[in-house]
């Protein structure tokens, strides 16, 4: 397995373990709180992280078949709006309990991990086009995207904490979230929230 991919898989597994622990520690009231500067409630960020895996797995399939990722297009090449897609997935699952969200996530994450494990250095070195209404469009190597994407769970845990001020001084959380990807994302979004 490619060394970069190995590190990415290890990071996403550990971050998902910590993210699920974090979410499972929250009460129903905490999970239902609206997140400031966002249209989502706390639990919606868990849904977002759960539902993104099959979409990303489809994009990795494009790479395996010799193509490049263009997130302004779906896996079949049709125009695609990532933000609208995210909002739709969240809305469909808004009433789901957190346990059901994580049950759905487990199967998706395993399949995605298998797809990641098949990528080689040439494939992860290809340029990809990333776009989203809340993000400036950019082209960069898939490898760079994967390294940052491995921090997606703590990035959104930090978003969730905007609605959970009572946890701001939690030592385990602050230690987990103290990495440059989390602080860099939060600074770049400056309150935009989802993504």
N, C-alpha and C positions, 0 to 999 in steps of 0.2 A: 504494500500500500504506500502511496505517496506520503512523504514525511509531513508536508504541510497539511494534507488531508487528515492524517493521523492526529495531529495537534488540534485541528478544528473539531474532529469527532470527540476527542477527549474533553475539550472545552464545552461543547454543546451538551454533552451528557452530564457533566458536573454542574453547569449552570441550570439545566433543567431540573436536576435533583434539588438544588437550592431554591429554585423558583417554586416548585411544587410544595416544598416545605413552607415557604413563605405564604403562599396562597392558602394552604391548609390551616395555617395558624390564624387566619382572619375570620372574624365573625360574619354572619350573613349581613348584618348592618354595615360593616366595613366594606364588604364586597359590593354592596349596592350604592355606595356613595358616589356622587358625581365627582369627576376629576376636574379641578380648576383648569381653565384654558383648553378644554377638550369637550367633545360631544359624547364621550364615553364615560361609563361608570368604571369603578376599579376592576370588576370581574371581566369587563370587555377586553382588557389587555391580555388576560389569560386566553380568552377566546381567539383573539388575533394571533397569538403565538401558536395556538393549537391548529388553526386552520391554514396558516401560511405554508406549512410543510408540504402538503400535496401539490400546491401551486409551484413551489420552488422545485420539487421533485420533477415536475413536468418540464421546467426550464432546464434542469440538469440533463434530461433526456435529449433536449435539443443539442446540448454540448456533446453528449455521447454519440449522437448521429452525425457529428462533424460541423455543427453550426455554432452560432454565438448567441448569447442571451441578449435579447432586446426587450426590456420590461415595459416598453410602450406597446408591445404586441404580445398576444397570448401564444401558447405553444403551437398553435396552428397558423400564426402570422396575422391574425385579425387585430385591429386596434384594441388596446387594453388600458383601462384606467385602474391602477392599483388601489388608489384611495377609495374609489367607489366600490370596488370588489371587497376590500377590507370592511367597509361600513356595512355592506350587505351580509357578509358572513357573521359579523357581530350581531346585527339585528335579528337574524334567524335563530341565534342561540342565546339571546338575552335572558330567557327564562330558565335556561339549563342550570342545574346545580354544578358546582365546581368539580365534583367527582366525575360527573358525566363528561365534562369538557376534557378532563385529563385522561379519561378512558379513551375518548376519541383520539386524543393526541398520541397516546402510546403506540398505536399501530402505525400512524402516519410517520412518527419519528423513526421507527425502526426501518421502514421502507426507504425513507430519505437517507438514513445512515448507510444503507446498503448501496444506494446510488452514488453517494459521495465517495465511498470506498473504491469504486470502479474508475474514478477519474485519475488521469495521469498528469505529469508535469506539463506536457504540451497543451492539454485541454484546460487546465486551470490557469495557464498563461495567456489564454485568448482574451481579447478585449470583450467587455460586456457594456451594454448601454443601460444605465439605471435612471429611472424617472419616476416621479410621483408628484402630485400637486403640492405636497408639503415639503418637497425636496427639490433642490436644483438638479436638473438633468446633468449627468456626467458619464464619461466613458473611462473605464479603468480595467486592469486585469481582474479576471474572476478570482484569482488567488487573493488579491487585496480585499475584495468584497467578502470572501469567505472568512478571512481572519477577523474582520469587523463584525460580520453577521454572527459569528460564534458568541458574541456578547449581547445578542438581541434580548435574551431573557433579563439580564440585569439592567439593560437600558430601559426596558419597560417597567421593571420593578421600581426604578427611580421615578418614572412617570406616575405610577400608582401611589407612591409615597406623598405626592402633592395633596392627596385626599386623606392622608393618614398621618397628620402631624404628631400624633402621640407616639409614633414609631421613629421619629427623626433621630433620636439618640440611641437607638438599638445598636449595640456594638457589633453583633453578627451581621446585620444588614449593612451598616456603614462600611465595615471591612470588605464585604462582598462587592459593594458598589464603588469602592475606591479604586477605579482603574481608568486609564485615559480614554478608553472608548466610551464609557458611560458619561464621564464629565464632558468630553468633546461633543457627544451627541446632544446632551442637554443644553450645552452652550449654543450649538448651531441651531437648535430648534427654538430656543428661547420662548417656550410656552406653546408651541404649535401642537404638541401632544402626540397624536397617533402616528404610526408609520412603520 
